[in-house]
Amino acid sequence: DKHRAELTLMVEMGKRAEIEALYSHGFDFLGKYMARKIVQGDYI
């Protein structure tokens, strides 16, 4: 669980700027995709 939390945090911190930049350009599907993957990771 600790490793998973750290990985999720890394993804959120590392990709947040990229996702926000793409989202602002209309590529909101990437943000939704990442959010879905993070949610799925919590249930594995």
Secondary structure, DSSP 8 states (H G I E B T S, - for coil): -HHHHHHHHHHHHHHHHHHHHHHHTT-HHHHHHHHHHHHHHHH-
